[in-house]
């Protein structure tokens, strides 16, 4: 079990665990994909432990209504895992990440939020990023050969400053992928209300990040060590093997 950071932070944690998990059917006809096993424990525990390790113990799980009871039965109040769990039901499972996050506005109580996708597994410790956060937004990228499935940053000529983040570009302009860990001040909920659905019919979190970028309030970090989503059979299998090897 992840060790909690000794430094308490005034920040809430949000795990986004909705969606239909169509790429993992027929397994997801039984339960939500975030409750499927990754090596020796349910997937949801990895993001929960990432937040806990960073010093965040007040956590909301946002999910769809189909399997919401499964999360409550497994995690309960969160006491067994050293956290406090709350739950919110996303009205639609295909509204997008930003739509899912909007359900945590009341829970945030005006505080910043650390947001993690329920199928993202990180080796990295974010405690320093959380402790030093003051305002705006911070996103995290991982260098990879084929980042086209994710948000991809476009850098200026210096290669240091981001000028735009493109969502799932056919021809990525850099080798970096936007991971599923984000830190926002409470302005994120105002920004989400201004977003319009993309061509996929979703409220894109990349659009929210670009809104912060336009305000000059977006910073970024680079992920070191293991990062994987576990949303396909191949990625689920590969990350399970990696976790077994590394003893995570």
C-alpha positions in Angstrom: 0.0 0.0 0.0 1.3 3.5 -0.9 2.8 5.6 1.9 1.1 8.9 2.4 3.2 12.0 2.1 3.9 13.5 5.6 3.0 16.9 4.3 -0.8 17.5 4.2 -2.0 19.6 1.3 -5.1 21.7 0.9 -6.2 19.9 -2.2 -8.9 17.4 -3.2 -8.4 14.4 -5.3 -10.6 13.2 -8.2 -10.5 9.8 -9.9 -12.4 9.7 -13.2 -13.6 6.2 -13.6 -16.6 6.4 -16.0 -16.9 5.3 -19.6 -18.2 2.1 -21.2 -14.8 0.4 -21.6 -15.8 -0.9 -25.1 -12.2 -1.8 -25.9 -12.2 -4.3 -23.0 -15.5 -6.1 -23.8 -16.7 -8.7 -22.9 -14.9 -8.1 -19.5 -16.6 -4.7 -19.1 -20.1 -6.2 -19.6 -19.5 -7.7 -16.1 -18.1 -4.6 -14.3 -16.5 -1.3 -14.8 -13.0 -1.5 -16.4 -11.4 0.3 -13.5 -12.3 -2.6 -11.2 -10.5 -5.2 -13.5 -7.3 -6.7 -12.1 -3.9 -5.2 -13.0 -1.5 -7.9 -11.8 -2.6 -8.4 -8.1 -5.1 -5.7 -7.4 -8.1 -3.9 -8.9 -7.1 -1.1 -11.3 -8.7 1.6 -9.2 -6.3 1.2 -6.4 -3.3 2.4 -8.5 -4.7 5.9 -9.1 -6.0 6.0 -5.5 -2.5 5.2 -4.2 -0.9 7.8 -6.5 -3.0 10.5 -4.9 -2.4 9.1 -1.4 1.3 9.0 -1.9 1.1 12.7 -3.0 -0.5 13.6 0.3 -4.1 13.7 -0.9 -6.6 11.6 1.1 -10.0 13.3 0.4 -10.9 11.7 -2.9 -14.0 11.6 -5.1 -14.6 8.8 -7.6 -16.7 9.9 -10.6 -18.3 7.0 -12.4 -21.3 5.9 -14.4 -24.5 4.5 -12.8 -24.2 1.1 -14.3 -21.5 -0.2 -11.9 -21.4 2.6 -9.3 -22.5 0.1 -6.6 -19.4 -2.0 -7.4 -17.1 0.8 -6.5 -19.0 1.6 -3.3 -18.9 -2.1 -2.3 -15.2 -2.4 -2.9 -13.9 0.9 -1.6 -16.6 1.8 0.9 -15.7 4.9 2.9 -12.0 4.5 1.9 -11.0 3.9 5.6 -9.4 0.5 4.8 -7.1 2.2 2.3 -6.2 5.2 4.4 -8.4 7.8 2.5 -11.8 9.3 2.6 -14.0 8.3 -0.4 -16.9 10.2 -1.9 -18.8 9.3 -5.1 -20.5 11.1 -7.9 -22.5 9.7 -10.8 -21.7 11.0 -14.3 -24.9 11.7 -16.1 -23.6 10.4 -19.4 -20.7 7.9 -19.9 -19.6 9.5 -23.1 -19.5 13.2 -22.1 -15.7 13.4 -22.0 -13.1 13.9 -19.3 -14.0 17.5 -18.7 -17.7 16.7 -18.3 -16.8 14.0 -15.8 -14.7 16.4 -13.8 -17.5 19.0 -13.7 -19.3 16.6 -11.3 -16.7 17.3 -8.6 -17.3 21.0 -8.4 -19.3 20.9 -5.1 -16.9 18.4 -3.7 -13.9 20.7 -4.3 -15.2 23.3 -1.9 -13.2 26.0 -3.7 -9.9 24.1 -3.3 -7.5 23.0 -6.1 -8.0 19.5 -7.4 -5.6 16.8 -8.5 -7.3 14.8 -11.2 -6.3 11.3 -12.4 -7.8 9.0 -14.9 -8.8 5.7 -13.4 -7.0 3.6 -15.9 -3.7 5.5 -15.6 -0.8 3.9 -13.7 2.2 5.9 -12.6 5.4 5.0 -11.0 6.2 8.7 -10.3 5.7 10.4 -7.0 3.8 13.7 -7.5 4.1 14.9 -3.9 6.5 17.8 -4.8 4.3 18.9 -7.6 1.3 19.0 -5.4 3.1 20.7 -2.5 4.5 23.5 -4.7 1.3 24.1 -6.6 -0.3 27.5 -6.2 -2.5 28.5 -9.1 -3.4 27.8 -12.7 -3.0 24.3 -14.1 -0.2 21.8 -14.4 -0.2 18.9 -16.8 2.3 16.1 -17.4 3.8 14.6 -20.5 5.6 11.4 -21.3 8.0 11.0 -24.2 6.9 8.1 -26.5 7.3 7.1 -30.1 3.6 7.1 -31.1 1.8 9.8 -29.1 -1.1 10.2 -31.6 -3.6 8.5 -29.3 -3.2 11.3 -26.7 -3.0 15.1 -26.4 0.3 16.2 -28.0 2.1 19.4 -27.1 3.3 21.7 -29.8 6.5 23.5 -28.7 8.0 26.8 -29.8 11.4 27.0 -31.5 13.2 26.7 -28.2 11.6 23.4 -27.5 10.7 24.5 -24.0 7.5 26.6 -24.2 4.2 25.0 -25.2 2.2 27.0 -27.7 -0.7 24.5 -28.1 -1.9 21.1 -27.2 -3.5 19.1 -30.0 -5.9 16.3 -29.2 -5.2 13.0 -30.9 -3.4 14.5 -34.0 -2.9 12.4 -37.0 0.6 13.9 -37.4 2.0 14.7 -34.0 4.3 17.7 -33.8 6.3 16.3 -30.9 7.1 13.0 -29.3 5.3 13.8 -26.1 1.9 12.5 -24.9 -0.4 14.1 -22.4 -0.9 11.7 -19.5 -3.9 11.3 -17.3 -2.8 13.3 -14.3 -3.7 17.0 -14.0 -3.6 19.6 -11.3 -6.0 22.6 -11.4 -7.0 25.6 -9.3 -10.7 26.0 -8.8 -11.1 28.1 -12.0 -11.2 24.8 -13.9 -14.9 24.5 -13.2 -15.6 27.9 -14.6 -13.6 27.0 -17.7 -15.4 23.7 -18.2 -18.7 25.6 -18.4 -17.4 27.6 -21.4 -16.3 24.5 -23.4 -18.2 23.3 -26.4 -18.4 19.6 -27.5 -15.7 18.5 -29.9 -16.3 16.6 -33.1 -16.5 13.5 -31.0 -19.4 15.0 -29.0 -17.3 15.3 -25.9 -16.0 18.1 -23.6 -12.3 17.7 -24.1 -9.9 18.2 -21.2 -7.3 19.4 -23.8 -9.6 22.4 -24.6 -9.6 23.2 -20.9 -5.8 23.0 -20.8 -5.5 25.2 -23.8 -7.7 27.7 -22.1 -5.2 27.9 -19.2 -2.4 28.1 -21.8 -4.1 31.1 -23.4 -4.2 32.8 -20.0 -0.5 32.1 -19.4 -1.4 29.9 -16.5 -0.4 26.4 -17.7 2.8 24.7 -16.5 4.0 21.2 -17.3 6.2 18.4 -16.0 7.8 15.4 -17.7 7.0 11.9 -16.4 9.8 9.6 -15.4 9.5 5.9 -15.0 6.5 3.8 -15.8 3.3 5.3 -17.1 0.6 3.4 -18.9 -3.1 3.5 -19.4 -4.8 0.1 -19.1 -7.7 0.7 -21.5 -6.9 -2.1 -24.0 -6.2 -5.8 -23.7 -2.6 -5.2 -24.9 -1.9 -2.3 -22.5 -3.6 -4.1 -19.6 -1.5 -7.2 -20.2 1.8 -5.3 -20.6 1.4 -3.1 -17.5 0.5 -6.1 -15.4 3.8 -7.8 -16.5 5.7 -4.6 -15.8 4.2 -4.2 -12.3 5.0 -7.8 -11.5 8.6 -7.3 -12.6 9.1 -4.0 -10.7 7.3 -5.1 -7.5 5.1 -2.0 -7.6 
